[in-house]
Amino acid sequence: MIQGADPKVSDAQSEQIERSACPTCGSCSGMFTANSMNCLTEALGLSQPGNGSMLATHADREALFINAGKRIVELTKRYYEQDDASALPRNIANK
C-alpha cells in the first residue's frame, strides 16, 4: 500500500484503510482475482448462490457447504443411477 510509506499518513489512518479494504478472511477479502472469479462462477450458475458473495466467516456458509454436498450427491446419482450424462461437468459447463 503506497499510503503506508507516506510519512503524512498516520498508522491509525493506514489501519483504517486496511480494515475497510480487507474486512475479513477468505481467498481474498477484497474484490481481487480469486474472489472476482468466484463471483463470476456464481453469476454463471457454476457454483451455489452465495458462494462468491458471502463472507468467508458468515454463519450461513455452513448451510452453503451442506447444500453444495447435497447437489454433488444428486448429480452423481443422476449420472450413475439414471444414466443421465447431462449431469457431467463437461455437459453442465457447455449449456
Biopython code that builds the backbone (N, CA, C, O; Angstrom):
import numpy as np
from Bio.PDB.StructureBuilder import StructureBuilder

atoms = [
    (1, "MET", "N", (0.855, -1.174, 0.000)),
    (1, "MET", "CA", (0.000, 0.000, 0.000)),
    (1, "MET", "C", (0.899, 1.235, 0.000)),
    (1, "MET", "O", (1.739, 1.402, 0.884)),
    (2, "ILE", "N", (0.720, 2.071, -0.971)),
    (2, "ILE", "CA", (1.563, 3.254, -1.138)),
    (2, "ILE", "C", (1.413, 4.200, 0.043)),
    (2, "ILE", "O", (2.399, 4.777, 0.501)),
    (3, "GLN", "N", (0.191, 4.368, 0.543)),
    (3, "GLN", "CA", (-0.027, 5.311, 1.638)),
    (3, "GLN", "C", (0.702, 4.883, 2.905)),
    (3, "GLN", "O", (1.041, 5.727, 3.735)),
    (4, "GLY", "N", (0.948, 3.583, 3.067)),
    (4, "GLY", "CA", (1.663, 3.102, 4.244)),
    (4, "GLY", "C", (3.085, 3.631, 4.315)),
    (4, "GLY", "O", (3.653, 3.731, 5.402)),
    (5, "ALA", "N", (3.664, 3.969, 3.179)),
    (5, "ALA", "CA", (5.023, 4.507, 3.132)),
    (5, "ALA", "C", (5.044, 6.031, 3.165)),
    (5, "ALA", "O", (6.114, 6.634, 3.254)),
    (6, "ASP", "N", (3.890, 6.648, 3.094)),
    (6, "ASP", "CA", (3.799, 8.112, 3.084)),
    (6, "ASP", "C", (3.877, 8.624, 4.521)),
    (6, "ASP", "O", (3.022, 8.272, 5.333)),
    (7, "PRO", "N", (4.873, 9.442, 4.861)),
    (7, "PRO", "CA", (5.009, 9.937, 6.235)),
    (7, "PRO", "C", (3.849, 10.839, 6.672)),
    (7, "PRO", "O", (3.659, 11.053, 7.870)),
    (8, "LYS", "N", (3.071, 11.372, 5.721)),
    (8, "LYS", "CA", (1.930, 12.226, 6.080)),
    (8, "LYS", "C", (0.724, 11.406, 6.526)),
    (8, "LYS", "O", (-0.217, 11.951, 7.104)),
    (9, "VAL", "N", (0.744, 10.094, 6.262)),
    (9, "VAL", "CA", (-0.373, 9.223, 6.637)),
    (9, "VAL", "C", (-0.011, 8.525, 7.944)),
    (9, "VAL", "O", (1.014, 7.848, 8.032)),
    (10, "SER", "N", (-0.861, 8.695, 8.958)),
    (10, "SER", "CA", (-0.584, 8.099, 10.265)),
    (10, "SER", "C", (-0.841, 6.590, 10.241)),
    (10, "SER", "O", (-1.509, 6.072, 9.346)),
    (11, "ASP", "N", (-0.297, 5.902, 11.241)),
    (11, "ASP", "CA", (-0.546, 4.460, 11.366)),
    (11, "ASP", "C", (-2.035, 4.193, 11.541)),
    (11, "ASP", "O", (-2.558, 3.217, 11.005)),
    (12, "ALA", "N", (-2.719, 5.055, 12.288)),
    (12, "ALA", "CA", (-4.162, 4.887, 12.509)),
    (12, "ALA", "C", (-4.929, 5.000, 11.189)),
    (12, "ALA", "O", (-5.868, 4.242, 10.944)),
    (13, "GLN", "N", (-4.526, 5.944, 10.346)),
    (13, "GLN", "CA", (-5.184, 6.095, 9.040)),
    (13, "GLN", "C", (-4.932, 4.867, 8.157)),
    (13, "GLN", "O", (-5.843, 4.390, 7.480)),
    (14, "SER", "N", (-3.707, 4.365, 8.165)),
    (14, "SER", "CA", (-3.386, 3.163, 7.386)),
    (14, "SER", "C", (-4.201, 1.971, 7.869)),
    (14, "SER", "O", (-4.726, 1.206, 7.060)),
    (15, "GLU", "N", (-4.308, 1.812, 9.185)),
    (15, "GLU", "CA", (-5.086, 0.706, 9.752)),
    (15, "GLU", "C", (-6.559, 0.827, 9.381)),
    (15, "GLU", "O", (-7.213, -0.180, 9.110)),
    (16, "GLN", "N", (-7.086, 2.047, 9.365)),
    (16, "GLN", "CA", (-8.485, 2.276, 8.971)),
    (16, "GLN", "C", (-8.722, 1.812, 7.537)),
    (16, "GLN", "O", (-9.718, 1.150, 7.249)),
    (17, "ILE", "N", (-7.810, 2.160, 6.649)),
    (17, "ILE", "CA", (-7.925, 1.750, 5.242)),
    (17, "ILE", "C", (-7.843, 0.233, 5.127)),
    (17, "ILE", "O", (-8.625, -0.375, 4.396)),
    (18, "GLU", "N", (-6.905, -0.384, 5.840)),
    (18, "GLU", "CA", (-6.754, -1.840, 5.792)),
    (18, "GLU", "C", (-8.010, -2.547, 6.295)),
    (18, "GLU", "O", (-8.437, -3.541, 5.709)),
    (19, "ARG", "N", (-8.604, -2.041, 7.374)),
    (19, "ARG", "CA", (-9.827, -2.661, 7.919)),
    (19, "ARG", "C", (-10.986, -2.545, 6.938)),
    (19, "ARG", "O", (-11.817, -3.449, 6.853)),
    (20, "SER", "N", (-11.048, -1.456, 6.207)),
    (20, "SER", "CA", (-12.139, -1.260, 5.251)),
    (20, "SER", "C", (-11.915, -2.036, 3.957)),
    (20, "SER", "O", (-12.862, -2.573, 3.382)),
    (21, "ALA", "N", (-10.675, -2.096, 3.500)),
    (21, "ALA", "CA", (-10.375, -2.756, 2.229)),
    (21, "ALA", "C", (-10.397, -4.273, 2.345)),
    (21, "ALA", "O", (-10.770, -4.960, 1.394)),
    (22, "CYS", "N", (-10.006, -4.799, 3.485)),
    (22, "CYS", "CA", (-9.928, -6.248, 3.694)),
    (22, "CYS", "C", (-10.656, -6.593, 4.987)),
    (22, "CYS", "O", (-10.014, -6.841, 6.007)),
    (23, "PRO", "N", (-12.005, -6.612, 4.958)),
    (23, "PRO", "CA", (-12.779, -6.733, 6.180)),
    (23, "PRO", "C", (-12.792, -8.107, 6.835)),
    (23, "PRO", "O", (-13.186, -8.211, 7.996)),
    (24, "THR", "N", (-12.382, -9.161, 6.149)),
    (24, "THR", "CA", (-12.487, -10.499, 6.725)),
    (24, "THR", "C", (-11.499, -11.433, 6.051)),
    (24, "THR", "O", (-10.814, -11.058, 5.099)),
    (25, "CYS", "N", (-11.436, -12.645, 6.555)),
    (25, "CYS", "CA", (-10.561, -13.637, 5.926)),
    (25, "CYS", "C", (-11.260, -14.250, 4.722)),
    (25, "CYS", "O", (-12.428, -13.952, 4.470)),
    (26, "GLY", "N", (-10.584, -15.079, 3.994)),
    (26, "GLY", "CA", (-11.138, -15.738, 2.821)),
    (26, "GLY", "C", (-10.074, -15.847, 1.756)),
    (26, "GLY", "O", (-8.906, -15.547, 2.006)),
    (27, "SER", "N", (-10.463, -16.272, 0.576)),
    (27, "SER", "CA", (-9.487, -16.424, -0.507)),
    (27, "SER", "C", (-8.778, -15.100, -0.743)),
    (27, "SER", "O", (-7.558, -15.061, -0.906)),
    (28, "CYS", "N", (-9.508, -14.066, -0.760)),
    (28, "CYS", "CA", (-9.004, -12.694, -0.758)),
    (28, "CYS", "C", (-10.230, -11.840, -0.463)),
    (28, "CYS", "O", (-11.206, -11.858, -1.214)),
    (29, "SER", "N", (-10.173, -11.118, 0.598)),
    (29, "SER", "CA", (-11.390, -10.469, 1.090)),
    (29, "SER", "C", (-11.781, -9.208, 0.335)),
    (29, "SER", "O", (-12.865, -8.670, 0.565)),
    (30, "GLY", "N", (-10.944, -8.733, -0.542)),
    (30, "GLY", "CA", (-11.321, -7.627, -1.417)),
    (30, "GLY", "C", (-11.850, -8.199, -2.717)),
    (30, "GLY", "O", (-11.981, -9.415, -2.851)),
    (31, "MET", "N", (-12.149, -7.351, -3.663)),
    (31, "MET", "CA", (-12.606, -7.839, -4.966)),
    (31, "MET", "C", (-11.363, -8.005, -5.851)),
    (31, "MET", "O", (-11.139, -7.252, -6.800)),
    (32, "PHE", "N", (-10.571, -9.017, -5.502)),
    (32, "PHE", "CA", (-9.349, -9.313, -6.237)),
    (32, "PHE", "C", (-9.587, -10.561, -7.079)),
    (32, "PHE", "O", (-10.724, -11.025, -7.162)),
    (33, "THR", "N", (-8.571, -11.112, -7.695)),
    (33, "THR", "CA", (-8.754, -12.181, -8.678)),
    (33, "THR", "C", (-9.517, -13.383, -8.140)),
    (33, "THR", "O", (-10.505, -13.793, -8.749)),
    (34, "ALA", "N", (-9.096, -13.961, -7.022)),
    (34, "ALA", "CA", (-9.757, -15.174, -6.525)),
    (34, "ALA", "C", (-11.223, -14.917, -6.224)),
    (34, "ALA", "O", (-12.082, -15.714, -6.602)),
    (35, "ASN", "N", (-11.515, -13.830, -5.559)),
    (35, "ASN", "CA", (-12.903, -13.549, -5.201)),
    (35, "ASN", "C", (-13.723, -13.139, -6.421)),
    (35, "ASN", "O", (-14.886, -13.529, -6.534)),
    (36, "SER", "N", (-13.149, -12.371, -7.325)),
    (36, "SER", "CA", (-13.916, -11.965, -8.511)),
    (36, "SER", "C", (-14.213, -13.169, -9.401)),
    (36, "SER", "O", (-15.290, -13.238, -9.994)),
    (37, "MET", "N", (-13.285, -14.117, -9.509)),
    (37, "MET", "CA", (-13.545, -15.334, -10.290)),
    (37, "MET", "C", (-14.608, -16.188, -9.602)),
    (37, "MET", "O", (-15.422, -16.826, -10.269)),
    (38, "ASN", "N", (-14.600, -16.200, -8.269)),
    (38, "ASN", "CA", (-15.618, -16.930, -7.518)),
    (38, "ASN", "C", (-16.992, -16.299, -7.753)),
    (38, "ASN", "O", (-17.981, -17.012, -7.924)),
    (39, "CYS", "N", (-17.055, -14.978, -7.760)),
    (39, "CYS", "CA", (-18.320, -14.286, -8.055)),
    (39, "CYS", "C", (-18.766, -14.565, -9.484)),
    (39, "CYS", "O", (-19.962, -14.694, -9.746)),
    (40, "LEU", "N", (-17.822, -14.659, -10.405)),
    (40, "LEU", "CA", (-18.154, -14.955, -11.795)),
    (40, "LEU", "C", (-18.761, -16.352, -11.921)),
    (40, "LEU", "O", (-19.761, -16.526, -12.617)),
    (41, "THR", "N", (-18.168, -17.353, -11.252)),
    (41, "THR", "CA", (-18.741, -18.706, -11.328)),
    (41, "THR", "C", (-20.132, -18.737, -10.721)),
    (41, "THR", "O", (-20.995, -19.485, -11.180)),
    (42, "GLU", "N", (-20.355, -17.930, -9.691)),
    (42, "GLU", "CA", (-21.697, -17.836, -9.099)),
    (42, "GLU", "C", (-22.675, -17.217, -10.102)),
    (42, "GLU", "O", (-23.786, -17.717, -10.280)),
    (43, "ALA", "N", (-22.263, -16.140, -10.749)),
    (43, "ALA", "CA", (-23.138, -15.461, -11.716)),
    (43, "ALA", "C", (-23.454, -16.353, -12.918)),
    (43, "ALA", "O", (-24.546, -16.274, -13.481)),
    (44, "LEU", "N", (-22.508, -17.193, -13.308)),
    (44, "LEU", "CA", (-22.714, -18.104, -14.437)),
    (44, "LEU", "C", (-23.518, -19.347, -14.057)),
    (44, "LEU", "O", (-23.902, -20.136, -14.920)),
    (45, "GLY", "N", (-23.768, -19.511, -12.761)),
    (45, "GLY", "CA", (-24.521, -20.677, -12.307)),
    (45, "GLY", "C", (-23.671, -21.920, -12.150)),
    (45, "GLY", "O", (-24.205, -23.026, -12.062)),
    (46, "LEU", "N", (-22.352, -21.760, -12.111)),
    (46, "LEU", "CA", (-21.457, -22.899, -11.950)),
    (46, "LEU", "C", (-21.097, -23.164, -10.496)),
    (46, "LEU", "O", (-20.385, -24.124, -10.202)),
    (47, "SER", "N", (-21.576, -22.331, -9.590)),
    (47, "SER", "CA", (-21.402, -22.566, -8.159)),
    (47, "SER", "C", (-22.706, -22.197, -7.457)),
    (47, "SER", "O", (-23.593, -21.581, -8.047)),
    (48, "GLN", "N", (-22.801, -22.578, -6.212)),
    (48, "GLN", "CA", (-24.018, -22.332, -5.447)),
    (48, "GLN", "C", (-24.235, -20.828, -5.239)),
    (48, "GLN", "O", (-23.265, -20.087, -5.076)),
    (49, "PRO", "N", (-25.486, -20.371, -5.242)),
    (49, "PRO", "CA", (-25.760, -18.959, -4.942)),
    (49, "PRO", "C", (-25.195, -18.580, -3.574)),
    (49, "PRO", "O", (-25.441, -19.270, -2.584)),
    (50, "GLY", "N", (-24.454, -17.507, -3.520)),
    (50, "GLY", "CA", (-23.837, -17.052, -2.280)),
    (50, "GLY", "C", (-22.386, -17.470, -2.150)),
    (50, "GLY", "O", (-21.670, -16.944, -1.298)),
    (51, "ASN", "N", (-21.938, -18.401, -2.972)),
    (51, "ASN", "CA", (-20.574, -18.913, -2.857)),
    (51, "ASN", "C", (-19.521, -17.828, -3.053)),
    (51, "ASN", "O", (-18.506, -17.827, -2.357)),
    (52, "GLY", "N", (-19.740, -16.920, -3.974)),
    (52, "GLY", "CA", (-18.769, -15.868, -4.225)),
    (52, "GLY", "C", (-19.044, -14.583, -3.482)),
    (52, "GLY", "O", (-18.140, -13.771, -3.286)),
    (53, "SER", "N", (-20.279, -14.389, -3.067)),
    (53, "SER", "CA", (-20.655, -13.110, -2.467)),
    (53, "SER", "C", (-20.762, -13.146, -0.946)),
    (53, "SER", "O", (-20.779, -12.091, -0.311)),
    (54, "MET", "N", (-20.835, -14.315, -0.356)),
    (54, "MET", "CA", (-20.975, -14.421, 1.098)),
    (54, "MET", "C", (-19.599, -14.340, 1.768)),
    (54, "MET", "O", (-18.631, -14.925, 1.283)),
    (55, "LEU", "N", (-19.522, -13.617, 2.876)),
    (55, "LEU", "CA", (-18.267, -13.515, 3.615)),
    (55, "LEU", "C", (-17.805, -14.894, 4.066)),
    (55, "LEU", "O", (-18.626, -15.752, 4.388)),
    (56, "ALA", "N", (-16.505, -15.107, 4.089)),
    (56, "ALA", "CA", (-15.934, -16.401, 4.467)),
    (56, "ALA", "C", (-16.315, -16.800, 5.888)),
    (56, "ALA", "O", (-16.426, -17.990, 6.183)),
    (57, "THR", "N", (-16.515, -15.832, 6.765)),
    (57, "THR", "CA", (-16.800, -16.129, 8.171)),
    (57, "THR", "C", (-18.289, -16.109, 8.507)),
    (57, "THR", "O", (-18.651, -16.266, 9.673)),
    (58, "HIS", "N", (-19.157, -15.922, 7.517)),
    (58, "HIS", "CA", (-20.597, -15.814, 7.769)),
    (58, "HIS", "C", (-21.170, -17.154, 8.220)),
    (58, "HIS", "O", (-20.770, -18.203, 7.714)),
    (59, "ALA", "N", (-22.097, -17.124, 9.161)),
    (59, "ALA", "CA", (-22.712, -18.339, 9.696)),
    (59, "ALA", "C", (-23.456, -19.135, 8.628)),
    (59, "ALA", "O", (-23.569, -20.355, 8.745)),
    (60, "ASP", "N", (-23.960, -18.477, 7.600)),
    (60, "ASP", "CA", (-24.694, -19.173, 6.535)),
    (60, "ASP", "C", (-23.786, -20.012, 5.636)),
    (60, "ASP", "O", (-24.285, -20.769, 4.803)),
    (61, "ARG", "N", (-22.469, -19.895, 5.787)),
    (61, "ARG", "CA", (-21.540, -20.710, 4.997)),
    (61, "ARG", "C", (-21.771, -22.197, 5.249)),
    (61, "ARG", "O", (-21.644, -23.006, 4.330)),
    (62, "GLU", "N", (-22.108, -22.561, 6.483)),
    (62, "GLU", "CA", (-22.335, -23.979, 6.794)),
    (62, "GLU", "C", (-23.472, -24.541, 5.942)),
    (62, "GLU", "O", (-23.351, -25.634, 5.389)),
    (63, "ALA", "N", (-24.568, -23.803, 5.835)),
    (63, "ALA", "CA", (-25.693, -24.250, 5.004)),
    (63, "ALA", "C", (-25.273, -24.319, 3.535)),
    (63, "ALA", "O", (-25.711, -25.209, 2.806)),
    (64, "LEU", "N", (-24.437, -23.393, 3.103)),
    (64, "LEU", "CA", (-23.932, -23.404, 1.733)),
    (64, "LEU", "C", (-23.130, -24.679, 1.472)),
    (64, "LEU", "O", (-23.283, -25.303, 0.422)),
    (65, "PHE", "N", (-22.278, -25.069, 2.422)),
    (65, "PHE", "CA", (-21.486, -26.292, 2.273)),
    (65, "PHE", "C", (-22.389, -27.519, 2.210)),
    (65, "PHE", "O", (-22.183, -28.410, 1.386)),
    (66, "ILE", "N", (-23.386, -27.555, 3.084)),
    (66, "ILE", "CA", (-24.311, -28.693, 3.115)),
    (66, "ILE", "C", (-25.078, -28.788, 1.801)),
    (66, "ILE", "O", (-25.203, -29.871, 1.229)),
    (67, "ASN", "N", (-25.591, -27.655, 1.321)),
    (67, "ASN", "CA", (-26.326, -27.649, 0.049)),
    (67, "ASN", "C", (-25.435, -28.054, -1.121)),
    (67, "ASN", "O", (-25.884, -28.763, -2.022)),
    (68, "ALA", "N", (-24.188, -27.615, -1.117)),
    (68, "ALA", "CA", (-23.259, -27.995, -2.189)),
    (68, "ALA", "C", (-23.026, -29.501, -2.171)),
    (68, "ALA", "O", (-23.004, -30.139, -3.224)),
    (69, "GLY", "N", (-22.852, -30.070, -0.981)),
    (69, "GLY", "CA", (-22.669, -31.516, -0.863)),
    (69, "GLY", "C", (-23.882, -32.282, -1.356)),
    (69, "GLY", "O", (-23.747, -33.292, -2.047)),
    (70, "LYS", "N", (-25.073, -31.799, -1.001)),
    (70, "LYS", "CA", (-26.311, -32.447, -1.465)),
    (70, "LYS", "C", (-26.420, -32.383, -2.982)),
    (70, "LYS", "O", (-26.852, -33.342, -3.621)),
    (71, "ARG", "N", (-26.029, -31.253, -3.554)),
    (71, "ARG", "CA", (-26.101, -31.089, -5.009)),
    (71, "ARG", "C", (-25.142, -32.048, -5.709)),
    (71, "ARG", "O", (-25.479, -32.625, -6.744)),
    (72, "ILE", "N", (-23.953, -32.218, -5.149)),
    (72, "ILE", "CA", (-22.977, -33.150, -5.718)),
    (72, "ILE", "C", (-23.522, -34.573, -5.695)),
    (72, "ILE", "O", (-23.408, -35.303, -6.679)),
    (73, "VAL", "N", (-24.118, -34.967, -4.562)),
    (73, "VAL", "CA", (-24.697, -36.309, -4.451)),
    (73, "VAL", "C", (-25.838, -36.474, -5.456)),
    (73, "VAL", "O", (-25.950, -37.514, -6.104)),
    (74, "GLU", "N", (-26.680, -35.454, -5.585)),
    (74, "GLU", "CA", (-27.799, -35.501, -6.529)),
    (74, "GLU", "C", (-27.302, -35.686, -7.971)),
    (74, "GLU", "O", (-27.828, -36.519, -8.709)),
    (75, "LEU", "N", (-26.295, -34.911, -8.365)),
    (75, "LEU", "CA", (-25.752, -35.029, -9.722)),
    (75, "LEU", "C", (-25.089, -36.389, -9.942)),
    (75, "LEU", "O", (-25.204, -36.976, -11.018)),
    (76, "THR", "N", (-24.398, -36.882, -8.921)),
    (76, "THR", "CA", (-23.757, -38.193, -9.023)),
    (76, "THR", "C", (-24.792, -39.290, -9.205)),
    (76, "THR", "O", (-24.609, -40.185, -10.031)),
    (77, "LYS", "N", (-25.878, -39.230, -8.441)),
    (77, "LYS", "CA", (-26.950, -40.226, -8.567)),
    (77, "LYS", "C", (-27.603, -40.148, -9.942)),
    (77, "LYS", "O", (-27.922, -41.174, -10.543)),
    (78, "ARG", "N", (-27.798, -38.938, -10.435)),
    (78, "ARG", "CA", (-28.391, -38.801, -11.776)),
    (78, "ARG", "C", (-27.536, -39.499, -12.819)),
    (78, "ARG", "O", (-28.060, -40.151, -13.723)),
    (79, "TYR", "N", (-26.229, -39.365, -12.696)),
    (79, "TYR", "CA", (-25.343, -39.974, -13.685)),
    (79, "TYR", "C", (-25.259, -41.493, -13.505)),
    (79, "TYR", "O", (-25.448, -42.243, -14.463)),
    (80, "TYR", "N", (-24.978, -41.945, -12.284)),
    (80, "TYR", "CA", (-24.730, -43.369, -12.065)),
    (80, "TYR", "C", (-25.998, -44.208, -11.953)),
    (80, "TYR", "O", (-25.999, -45.368, -12.365)),
    (81, "GLU", "N", (-27.060, -43.659, -11.413)),
    (81, "GLU", "CA", (-28.283, -44.444, -11.222)),
    (81, "GLU", "C", (-29.285, -44.272, -12.358)),
    (81, "GLU", "O", (-30.051, -45.188, -12.658)),
    (82, "GLN", "N", (-29.280, -43.098, -12.992)),
    (82, "GLN", "CA", (-30.264, -42.834, -14.045)),
    (82, "GLN", "C", (-29.619, -42.727, -15.427)),
    (82, "GLN", "O", (-30.299, -42.442, -16.413)),
    (83, "ASP", "N", (-28.318, -42.955, -15.495)),
    (83, "ASP", "CA", (-27.573, -42.874, -16.752)),
    (83, "ASP", "C", (-27.806, -41.533, -17.467)),
    (83, "ASP", "O", (-27.950, -41.475, -18.688)),
    (84, "ASP", "N", (-27.839, -40.461, -16.663)),
    (84, "ASP", "CA", (-28.101, -39.117, -17.186)),
    (84, "ASP", "C", (-26.772, -38.389, -17.402)),
    (84, "ASP", "O", (-26.212, -37.828, -16.460)),
    (85, "ALA", "N", (-26.276, -38.397, -18.619)),
    (85, "ALA", "CA", (-24.986, -37.774, -18.930)),
    (85, "ALA", "C", (-25.029, -36.251, -18.834)),
    (85, "ALA", "O", (-23.979, -35.608, -18.814)),
    (86, "SER", "N", (-26.216, -35.668, -18.776)),
    (86, "SER", "CA", (-26.300, -34.204, -18.657)),
    (86, "SER", "C", (-25.789, -33.723, -17.305)),
    (86, "SER", "O", (-25.559, -32.527, -17.123)),
    (87, "ALA", "N", (-25.610, -34.639, -16.354)),
    (87, "ALA", "CA", (-25.108, -34.270, -15.027)),
    (87, "ALA", "C", (-23.586, -34.170, -14.985)),
    (87, "ALA", "O", (-23.027, -33.736, -13.978)),
    (88, "LEU", "N", (-22.915, -34.562, -16.052)),
    (88, "LEU", "CA", (-21.453, -34.488, -16.086)),
    (88, "LEU", "C", (-20.993, -33.036, -16.173)),
    (88, "LEU", "O", (-21.637, -32.223, -16.837)),
    (89, "PRO", "N", (-19.876, -32.698, -15.505)),
    (89, "PRO", "CA", (-19.380, -31.314, -15.543)),
    (89, "PRO", "C", (-19.199, -30.767, -16.956)),
    (89, "PRO", "O", (-19.511, -29.603, -17.206)),
    (90, "ARG", "N", (-18.704, -31.577, -17.875)),
    (90, "ARG", "CA", (-18.479, -31.078, -19.240)),
    (90, "ARG", "C", (-19.783, -30.697, -19.926)),
    (90, "ARG", "O", (-19.793, -29.822, -20.792)),
    (91, "ASN", "N", (-20.880, -31.339, -19.550)),
    (91, "ASN", "CA", (-22.174, -31.014, -20.151)),
    (91, "ASN", "C", (-22.852, -29.837, -19.453)),
    (91, "ASN", "O", (-23.602, -29.089, -20.080)),
    (92, "ILE", "N", (-22.593, -29.676, -18.176)),
    (92, "ILE", "CA", (-23.150, -28.532, -17.440)),
    (92, "ILE", "C", (-22.486, -27.245, -17.927)),
    (92, "ILE", "O", (-23.163, -26.240, -18.148)),
    (93, "ALA", "N", (-21.167, -27.274, -18.092)),
    (93, "ALA", "CA", (-20.413, -26.082, -18.496)),
    (93, "ALA", "C", (-20.680, -25.677, -19.941)),
    (93, "ALA", "O", (-20.413, -24.536, -20.317)),
    (94, "ASN", "N", (-21.194, -26.575, -20.743)),
    (94, "ASN", "CA", (-21.424, -26.277, -22.159)),
    (94, "ASN", "C", (-22.842, -25.838, -22.471)),
    (94, "ASN", "O", (-23.178, -25.657, -23.642)),
    (95, "LYS", "N", (-23.681, -25.661, -21.469)),
    (95, "LYS", "CA", (-25.071, -25.271, -21.722)),
    (95, "LYS", "C", (-25.195, -23.781, -21.835)),
    (95, "LYS", "O", (-26.293, -23.267, -22.049)),
]
sb = StructureBuilder()
sb.init_structure("model")
sb.init_model(0)
sb.init_chain("A")
sb.init_seg("    ")
for serial, (resi, resn, name, xyz) in enumerate(atoms, 1):
    if name == "N":
        sb.init_residue(resn, " ", resi, " ")
    sb.init_atom(name, np.array(xyz, "f"), 0.0, 1.0, " ", f" {name:<3s}", serial, name[0])
structure = sb.get_structure()
